[in-house]
């Protein structure tokens, strides 16, 4: 056999390497844009924050912002989705690490603790965006639709969680009622009330969820 045919082709290796570098650079740029947008929106609000200001803060051209994140409503959607996923891009619920861990947990008590810890992290990222959505929705109907969509999606995910609990242990209430209880108590609005206004620590909020869900959802035999 000709030994030359066994050698890798340099051009193919180079193209793969270049593609990887471009993808990494694009991810860094996207993250810079998200961080700049998050900071400026928090400081100045939705209406007073221009896309040009976001581009300048991120150190990129305005066209780069549009290419990476879209126009302002799309950028807000991206901020919300990444706050939920905890990554630089939206991740379907079933693919999130904490969801996988919850479904693999051996008992209901562990599932509750894992979910409460995840909600603590998500709420800390998502709650500051509530005011942004409320302000932006006054002039951007798409943002009001976005929040309604997120709420409905949360409700559907809560039902999956409640059904998972019911499969692991007897519940005090039916699955639909259990899902509503979880949906209401882990809302970012409640996080803002307790942590933002009443001075609770994030850890206290997490423990509150564990205690509330354990008492309200699990039958005595399931605790």
C-alpha positions as CSV (number, residue, x, y, z in Angstrom):
1,X,0.0,0.0,0.0
2,X,1.2,3.5,-0.8
3,X,2.2,5.2,2.5
4,X,1.3,8.6,1.1
5,X,-2.4,7.6,0.9
6,X,-2.3,7.0,4.7
7,X,-1.3,10.6,5.5
8,X,-4.0,13.1,6.5
9,X,-4.7,15.9,4.1
10,X,-3.4,19.1,5.5
11,X,-6.0,21.2,3.8
12,X,-8.9,19.3,5.4
13,X,-7.3,19.6,8.9
14,X,-6.8,23.3,8.4
15,X,-10.4,23.8,7.3
16,X,-11.7,22.0,10.3
17,X,-9.4,24.0,12.6
18,X,-10.5,27.3,11.0
19,X,-14.1,26.4,11.4
20,X,-13.6,25.6,15.0
21,X,-11.9,28.9,15.6
22,X,-14.6,30.8,13.8
23,X,-17.3,29.1,15.9
24,X,-15.4,29.9,19.1
25,X,-15.0,33.5,18.0
26,X,-18.7,33.8,17.1
27,X,-19.6,32.4,20.6
28,X,-17.4,34.9,22.3
29,X,-18.9,37.7,20.3
30,X,-22.4,36.6,21.1
31,X,-21.6,36.4,24.8
32,X,-20.1,39.9,24.8
33,X,-23.3,41.2,23.1
34,X,-25.5,39.5,25.7
35,X,-23.5,40.8,28.6
36,X,-23.5,44.3,27.2
37,X,-27.2,44.2,26.5
38,X,-28.0,42.8,30.0
39,X,-26.0,45.6,31.7
40,X,-27.4,48.5,29.6
41,X,-31.0,47.3,29.8
42,X,-30.6,47.0,33.6
43,X,-29.1,50.5,33.9
44,X,-31.2,52.4,31.3
45,X,-34.3,50.4,30.6
46,X,-35.6,49.0,27.3
47,X,-36.6,52.2,25.5
48,X,-33.5,54.2,26.4
49,X,-31.1,51.5,25.3
50,X,-30.2,51.6,21.6
51,X,-28.7,48.8,19.6
52,X,-25.9,51.1,18.7
53,X,-25.1,51.6,22.4
54,X,-25.1,47.8,22.9
55,X,-22.7,47.4,19.9
56,X,-20.4,50.0,21.3
57,X,-20.4,48.4,24.8
58,X,-19.7,45.0,23.3
59,X,-16.9,46.4,21.1
60,X,-18.5,45.2,17.9
61,X,-20.1,46.7,14.8
62,X,-23.8,47.3,14.8
63,X,-24.3,44.9,11.9
64,X,-22.6,42.3,14.0
65,X,-25.2,42.7,16.8
66,X,-28.0,42.3,14.3
67,X,-26.3,39.2,12.7
68,X,-25.7,37.6,16.1
69,X,-28.8,38.4,18.0
70,X,-31.4,40.1,15.7
71,X,-33.2,43.3,16.4
72,X,-34.0,44.6,19.9
73,X,-37.1,42.4,20.7
74,X,-35.2,39.3,19.4
75,X,-32.3,40.3,21.7
76,X,-34.6,40.5,24.7
77,X,-36.0,37.0,23.8
78,X,-32.4,35.7,23.7
79,X,-31.7,37.2,27.1
80,X,-34.7,35.5,28.5
81,X,-34.0,32.2,26.9
82,X,-30.4,32.2,28.0
83,X,-31.4,33.2,31.5
84,X,-33.6,30.1,31.7
85,X,-31.1,27.8,30.2
86,X,-28.0,29.2,32.0
87,X,-26.0,29.0,28.8
88,X,-25.3,31.3,25.8
89,X,-28.1,29.8,23.8
90,X,-31.6,28.5,24.3
91,X,-31.8,24.8,25.4
92,X,-34.9,22.7,25.3
93,X,-36.2,21.8,28.7
94,X,-35.6,18.0,28.3
95,X,-32.0,18.6,27.5
96,X,-31.1,20.8,30.5
97,X,-28.7,19.2,33.0
98,X,-31.0,19.7,36.0
99,X,-34.0,18.1,34.2
100,X,-31.9,15.1,33.3
101,X,-30.7,14.9,36.9
102,X,-34.3,15.2,38.3
103,X,-35.6,12.5,36.1
104,X,-32.8,10.2,37.2
105,X,-33.2,10.9,40.9
106,X,-34.3,7.8,42.9
107,X,-37.0,9.4,45.1
108,X,-39.3,12.4,45.3
109,X,-37.4,14.2,48.0
110,X,-34.3,14.3,45.9
111,X,-36.2,15.5,42.9
112,X,-37.7,18.3,44.9
113,X,-34.3,19.4,46.2
114,X,-32.7,19.3,42.8
115,X,-35.5,21.3,41.3
116,X,-35.5,23.9,44.1
117,X,-31.8,24.4,43.6
118,X,-32.3,24.8,39.8
119,X,-35.1,27.3,40.4
120,X,-32.9,29.4,42.7
121,X,-30.3,29.8,40.0
122,X,-32.8,30.4,37.2
123,X,-34.9,32.9,39.2
124,X,-31.7,34.9,40.0
125,X,-31.0,35.3,36.3
126,X,-34.6,35.7,35.1
127,X,-36.2,38.0,37.7
128,X,-34.2,41.1,36.8
129,X,-35.6,40.8,33.2
130,X,-39.2,41.1,34.4
131,X,-39.1,44.9,34.5
132,X,-37.5,45.0,31.1
133,X,-40.2,42.9,29.6
134,X,-43.0,44.9,31.2
135,X,-41.5,48.2,30.0
136,X,-40.7,46.9,26.5
137,X,-44.1,45.3,26.1
138,X,-45.7,48.8,26.1
139,X,-44.3,49.5,22.7
140,X,-43.3,46.0,21.5
141,X,-46.4,43.7,21.5
142,X,-44.0,40.8,20.7
143,X,-42.5,41.1,24.2
144,X,-45.9,40.7,25.8
145,X,-46.4,37.6,23.7
146,X,-43.0,36.4,24.7
147,X,-43.8,36.5,28.4
148,X,-47.1,34.8,27.9
149,X,-45.4,32.1,25.9
150,X,-42.8,31.7,28.6
151,X,-45.5,31.4,31.3
152,X,-47.4,28.8,29.3
153,X,-44.2,26.8,28.7
154,X,-43.4,27.0,32.4
155,X,-46.8,25.6,33.2
156,X,-46.3,22.7,30.8
157,X,-42.9,22.0,32.3
158,X,-44.3,22.1,35.9
159,X,-46.9,19.5,34.9
160,X,-44.1,17.2,33.7
161,X,-42.3,17.7,37.0
162,X,-45.5,17.0,39.0
163,X,-46.1,13.8,36.9
164,X,-42.5,12.8,37.6
165,X,-43.1,13.3,41.3
166,X,-46.3,11.3,41.2
167,X,-44.5,8.4,39.6
168,X,-42.0,8.4,42.4
169,X,-44.2,8.9,45.5
170,X,-47.9,9.4,46.5
171,X,-49.0,13.0,46.2
172,X,-51.5,14.9,48.5
173,X,-53.2,16.4,45.5
174,X,-53.7,15.5,41.8
175,X,-51.0,16.1,39.3
176,X,-52.7,19.2,37.8
177,X,-53.1,20.9,41.2
178,X,-49.5,19.9,42.1
179,X,-48.3,21.5,38.8
180,X,-50.1,24.8,39.6
181,X,-48.6,24.9,43.1
182,X,-45.1,24.5,41.7
183,X,-45.8,27.0,38.9
184,X,-47.0,29.7,41.4
185,X,-44.3,29.2,44.1
186,X,-41.3,29.2,41.8
187,X,-42.4,32.2,39.7
188,X,-39.8,34.9,39.3
189,X,-42.3,37.4,40.6
190,X,-42.3,35.6,44.0
191,X,-38.5,35.5,43.9
192,X,-38.5,39.3,43.5
193,X,-40.9,39.8,46.4
194,X,-39.0,37.6,48.8
195,X,-35.4,38.1,47.8
196,X,-35.6,41.6,46.2
197,X,-38.1,43.3,48.5
198,X,-38.1,41.3,51.8
199,X,-34.4,40.7,51.9
200,X,-34.4,36.9,51.9
201,X,-31.2,35.2,50.8
202,X,-31.3,33.1,47.7
203,X,-30.5,30.1,50.0
204,X,-33.6,30.9,52.1
205,X,-35.7,31.0,49.0
206,X,-34.4,27.6,47.9
207,X,-35.1,26.1,51.3
208,X,-38.6,27.7,51.2
209,X,-39.3,25.9,48.0
210,X,-38.1,22.6,49.4
211,X,-40.2,22.9,52.5
212,X,-43.3,24.2,50.7
213,X,-43.2,21.5,48.0
214,X,-42.5,18.7,50.5
215,X,-45.4,19.7,52.7
216,X,-47.9,20.7,50.0
217,X,-47.2,18.0,47.5
218,X,-46.0,14.8,49.1
219,X,-48.3,12.5,51.0
220,X,-46.9,11.5,54.4
221,X,-45.9,8.1,52.9
222,X,-43.8,9.8,50.3
223,X,-41.7,12.0,52.5
